[in-house]
Amino acid sequence: MKKQLQLCSLFLLALMGTSGFAAELETEFINSSESFSQVASVSANGIKTIYVSGQVGIHNGEVPDSFAEQVDIVFSNMAGQLEAAGATMANVIKLTGFIVAIDSERLAAYSAARSKHFSSDNPPPASTLIGVSGLVLPALQVEVEAIAVIEE
């Protein structure tokens, strides 16, 4: 946790610039299509902040009916996107989740899947969970986006 806070502080200093000069930012877009990028990263002064677009429960073009299966796929997809950017789930500092028709059963399944994908060795990331009426495709029941920070 302390290391993550130090990285966040360094990133903020990098954005503000030091010694009277502005930091040079490098931006990279990973796994992009014509409509969006799965990952956008911004690097400055040795700190890289990674923004992972909302990941959904689609695997090999299929959407399972089970909420629990979808949420597990969401976190697996997220791990893959983070890896493509040079990070891991341990580098995630913020999660935002969206659950269709949220209830106690879905909340429990979400929490169980999340705990499988985040190490108990690190404090959990800051998180927001929002109940929504629907997502981009009617079959989708959950979507999660993330922000991660790493030293380069």
C-alpha positions as CSV (number, residue, x, y, z in Angstrom):
1,M,0.0,0.0,0.0
2,K,2.8,2.4,0.9
3,K,4.5,1.7,-2.4
4,Q,1.2,2.4,-4.3
5,L,0.8,5.7,-2.5
6,Q,4.3,6.7,-3.3
7,L,3.7,5.8,-6.9
8,C,0.6,7.9,-7.0
9,S,2.4,10.8,-5.3
10,L,5.2,10.6,-7.9
11,F,2.7,10.5,-10.7
12,L,1.0,13.7,-9.4
13,L,4.4,15.4,-9.1
14,A,5.2,14.2,-12.7
15,L,2.0,15.8,-14.0
16,M,2.7,19.0,-12.2
17,G,6.3,19.2,-13.3
18,T,9.3,19.9,-11.1
19,S,11.8,22.6,-11.0
20,G,9.7,24.9,-13.0
21,F,9.3,22.8,-16.1
22,A,6.4,20.7,-17.2
23,A,6.8,16.9,-17.4
24,E,6.8,15.3,-20.9
25,L,3.9,12.8,-21.1
26,E,4.0,9.7,-23.3
27,T,0.7,8.2,-24.2
28,E,0.1,4.7,-25.5
29,F,-3.1,2.9,-26.6
30,I,-3.2,-0.9,-26.4
31,N,-5.5,-3.4,-28.0
32,S,-7.4,-0.7,-30.0
33,S,-10.2,-1.0,-32.5
34,E,-11.9,1.6,-34.7
35,S,-14.3,2.4,-31.8
36,F,-12.2,2.3,-28.7
37,S,-9.0,1.2,-26.9
38,Q,-8.9,-1.5,-24.3
39,V,-6.0,0.2,-22.5
40,A,-4.6,3.8,-22.4
41,S,-1.5,4.5,-20.5
42,V,0.2,7.8,-19.6
43,S,3.9,7.9,-18.6
44,A,5.8,10.7,-17.0
45,N,9.0,10.9,-15.0
46,G,9.2,7.1,-14.6
47,I,5.6,6.6,-13.5
48,K,3.1,4.9,-15.8
49,T,-0.7,5.2,-15.1
50,I,-2.8,2.6,-16.9
51,Y,-6.5,3.0,-17.6
52,V,-8.3,-0.2,-18.5
53,S,-11.6,0.2,-20.3
54,G,-14.6,-1.6,-18.9
55,Q,-14.1,-5.3,-19.2
56,V,-17.2,-7.5,-19.7
57,G,-18.0,-11.2,-19.5
58,I,-17.3,-12.2,-23.1
59,H,-14.8,-15.0,-23.8
60,N,-14.2,-16.3,-27.3
61,G,-17.2,-14.4,-28.5
62,E,-19.5,-16.1,-26.1
63,V,-21.4,-14.6,-23.1
64,P,-22.4,-17.1,-20.5
65,D,-25.8,-16.9,-18.8
66,S,-24.3,-17.2,-15.3
67,F,-23.5,-14.0,-13.5
68,A,-20.7,-15.7,-11.6
69,E,-19.1,-17.0,-14.8
70,Q,-19.3,-13.5,-16.4
71,V,-17.7,-11.8,-13.4
72,D,-14.9,-14.3,-13.4
73,I,-14.3,-13.7,-17.1
74,V,-14.3,-9.9,-16.4
75,F,-11.4,-10.2,-14.0
76,S,-9.5,-12.6,-16.2
77,N,-9.9,-10.3,-19.2
78,M,-8.7,-7.4,-17.0
79,A,-5.6,-9.3,-16.0
80,G,-4.9,-9.9,-19.7
81,Q,-5.2,-6.2,-20.5
82,L,-3.0,-5.2,-17.6
83,E,-0.4,-7.7,-18.7
84,A,-0.4,-6.2,-22.2
85,A,0.4,-2.9,-20.5
86,G,3.2,-4.3,-18.4
87,A,1.2,-4.5,-15.1
88,T,-0.6,-7.0,-12.9
89,M,-3.7,-7.0,-10.7
90,A,-1.4,-6.0,-7.8
91,N,-0.8,-2.7,-9.5
92,V,-4.5,-1.7,-9.6
93,I,-5.3,1.2,-7.4
94,K,-9.0,1.8,-8.4
95,L,-11.9,-0.3,-9.7
96,T,-15.3,0.8,-10.8
97,G,-17.9,-1.9,-11.3
98,F,-21.3,-1.8,-12.9
99,I,-23.8,-4.6,-12.1
100,V,-27.1,-5.0,-13.8
101,A,-30.0,-5.7,-11.4
102,I,-27.7,-5.6,-8.4
103,D,-28.8,-7.7,-5.4
104,S,-27.1,-9.5,-2.5
105,E,-26.5,-12.7,-4.6
106,R,-24.8,-10.8,-7.3
107,L,-22.8,-8.7,-4.8
108,A,-21.6,-12.0,-3.1
109,A,-20.6,-13.5,-6.5
110,Y,-18.8,-10.3,-7.5
111,S,-16.9,-10.2,-4.2
112,A,-15.9,-13.8,-4.5
113,A,-14.5,-13.4,-8.0
114,R,-12.7,-10.2,-7.0
115,S,-11.0,-11.9,-4.1
116,K,-9.8,-14.7,-6.4
117,H,-8.1,-12.2,-8.7
118,F,-6.6,-9.8,-6.1
119,S,-3.9,-11.0,-3.7
120,S,-4.6,-10.9,0.0
121,D,-0.9,-9.8,0.4
122,N,-1.9,-6.3,-0.8
123,P,-4.7,-4.0,0.4
124,P,-7.7,-4.0,-1.9
125,P,-7.9,-1.2,-4.4
126,A,-10.2,1.7,-3.9
127,S,-13.6,0.6,-5.4
128,T,-16.9,1.9,-6.5
129,L,-19.8,-0.5,-7.4
130,I,-22.8,0.8,-9.2
131,G,-26.1,-0.9,-9.9
132,V,-27.3,-0.2,-13.5
133,S,-30.3,-1.0,-15.6
134,G,-28.3,-2.4,-18.5
135,L,-25.0,-2.5,-20.4
136,V,-24.1,-2.2,-24.1
137,L,-25.4,-5.7,-24.9
138,P,-28.5,-7.1,-23.2
139,A,-26.8,-10.4,-22.2
140,L,-24.0,-8.6,-20.3
141,Q,-24.6,-8.5,-16.5
142,V,-21.3,-6.9,-15.2
143,E,-18.6,-4.5,-16.4
144,V,-15.5,-3.4,-14.5
145,E,-12.9,-0.8,-15.3
146,A,-9.6,-0.2,-13.6
147,I,-6.7,2.2,-13.0
148,A,-3.2,0.9,-12.3
149,V,0.1,2.6,-11.5
150,I,3.6,1.2,-12.0
151,E,7.2,2.4,-12.0
152,E,8.9,2.1,-15.4
